[in-house]
Amino acid sequence: MASLLHLDSSADGSGDAVSRRLTALFARTWQARHRDAGRRCSYRYRDLAADPVPPLDTAYCALGRRAEQHGFPPPAGVPALLGGPAEARAWALTRPLVDELLAADTVLIGAPMYNYAVSALLKAWIDRVSFPGTFVRPDGTASPLAATRVVVVATRGGGYGAGTPLAGHDFQTPYLRAYFGKQGVAAEHVHVVSAEWTLAELVPDLADRREQAAASLAVARDQVAAHAHAEADRCAADRRPDARPDRPAGVA
Ligand SMILES: Cc1cc2nc3c(=O)[nH]c(=O)nc-3n(C[C@H](O)[C@H](O)[C@H](O)COP(=O)(O)O)c2cc1C
């Protein structure tokens, strides 16, 4: 069964958040595509603002160091390394997030730009889920994310296109591409859709950018719908019994 993990990380839960509206469009389109084709699918939603991932603590770091000392075991090997109740709690907060990511064919991320980077809510999820040995092993074992697709919906109040004055200030989308690449997601499996100048409607000084903002949003909506169709159809095509040989045992 094809599976989608949908993460939203805008702190704005009011319904105005552009990233949330676009990721909701993706999720609706993806699910409808499966429904219309008579295919079953699995959809998991995580709102990182409503249900924030706790920041890392000493116990997480101690357990992580122990995992590194013991050869970076996969998640199934971590419980044998637990050094007390605090580490057990740290792992209990971590493992479900890891399992959700490993189980997903497609990961959809709503990622607003905050101070030129991703939101702290998304960064907390990234830091926790990237437990040593989960995706990257020093022995070169293939990453369990090698076949995973990632669709990032990036929103930003200003414009960061090539040649614009702030082009060098985008630490949001290059960061996410670099991060998922280092976790073993193939570069061609990471798709980024951007909606720019989202503040133009609000900020009087940006009034001359309103047309550009509307055009950027229209393109983003089209791209989101196209990616949702493509991802749903690809999942269905890949769902042969041997389609995910890299997926670890025990992950559905
Ligand atoms: C805390 C905060 C920091 C922001 N920093 C930036 C920034 O550095 N650059 C920018 O272009 N927009 C910035 N913005 C504007 C947001 O990127 C913009 O409003 C975007 O649409 C937010 O995503 P959302 O609509 O999905 O909530 C910031 C907004 C907030 C709330």
The ligand as an SDF file (V2000), in Angstrom:
LIG
                    3D

 31 33  0  0  0  0  0  0  0  0999 V2000
    9.4050   34.1650   12.6130 C   0  0  0  0  0  0  0  0  0  0  0  0
    9.3230   34.5210   11.1460 C   0  0  0  0  0  0  0  0  0  0  0  0
   10.4860   34.7410   10.4400 C   0  0  0  0  0  0  0  0  0  0  0  0
   10.4160   35.0240    9.0830 C   0  0  0  0  0  0  0  0  0  0  0  0
   11.5700   35.1940    8.3910 N   0  0  0  0  0  0  0  0  0  0  0  0
   11.5180   35.4160    7.0550 C   0  0  0  0  0  0  0  0  0  0  0  0
   12.7310   35.5310    6.3020 C   0  0  0  0  0  0  0  0  0  0  0  0
   13.8250   35.4270    6.7940 O   0  0  0  0  0  0  0  0  0  0  0  0
   12.6170   35.7470    4.9750 N   0  0  0  0  0  0  0  0  0  0  0  0
   11.4040   35.8440    4.3410 C   0  0  0  0  0  0  0  0  0  0  0  0
   11.3840   36.0120    3.1180 O   0  0  0  0  0  0  0  0  0  0  0  0
   10.2470   35.7190    5.0290 N   0  0  0  0  0  0  0  0  0  0  0  0
   10.2870   35.5150    6.3600 C   0  0  0  0  0  0  0  0  0  0  0  0
    9.1250   35.3580    7.0690 N   0  0  0  0  0  0  0  0  0  0  0  0
    7.8540   35.3780    6.3330 C   0  0  0  0  0  0  0  0  0  0  0  0
    7.4020   33.9540    6.0550 C   0  0  0  0  0  0  0  0  0  0  0  0
    8.3920   33.2190    5.3730 O   0  0  0  0  0  0  0  0  0  0  0  0
    6.1250   33.9770    5.2310 C   0  0  0  0  0  0  0  0  0  0  0  0
    5.1190   34.6700    5.9440 O   0  0  0  0  0  0  0  0  0  0  0  0
    5.6610   32.5810    4.8780 C   0  0  0  0  0  0  0  0  0  0  0  0
    4.4910   32.6820    4.0900 O   0  0  0  0  0  0  0  0  0  0  0  0
    5.3740   31.7740    6.1470 C   0  0  0  0  0  0  0  0  0  0  0  0
    4.9030   30.4890    5.7990 O   0  0  0  0  0  0  0  0  0  0  0  0
    3.3770   30.0890    6.0210 P   0  0  0  0  0  0  0  0  0  0  0  0
    2.5560   31.0830    5.2240 O   0  0  0  0  0  0  0  0  0  0  0  0
    3.3230   28.7430    5.4690 O   0  0  0  0  0  0  0  0  0  0  0  0
    3.1020   30.1820    7.4950 O   0  0  0  0  0  0  0  0  0  0  0  0
    9.1610   35.1080    8.4310 C   0  0  0  0  0  0  0  0  0  0  0  0
    7.9930   34.8850    9.1660 C   0  0  0  0  0  0  0  0  0  0  0  0
    8.0640   34.6010   10.5060 C   0  0  0  0  0  0  0  0  0  0  0  0
    6.7930   34.3560   11.2710 C   0  0  0  0  0  0  0  0  0  0  0  0
  1  2  1  0
  2  3  1  0
  2 30  2  0
  3  4  2  0
  4  5  1  0
  4 28  1  0
  5  6  2  0
  6  7  1  0
  6 13  1  0
  7  8  2  0
  7  9  1  0
  9 10  1  0
 10 11  2  0
 10 12  1  0
 12 13  2  0
 13 14  1  0
 14 15  1  0
 14 28  1  0
 15 16  1  0
 16 17  1  0
 16 18  1  0
 18 19  1  0
 18 20  1  0
 20 21  1  0
 20 22  1  0
 22 23  1  0
 23 24  1  0
 24 25  2  0
 24 26  1  0
 24 27  1  0
 28 29  2  0
 29 30  1  0
 30 31  1  0
M  END
$$$$
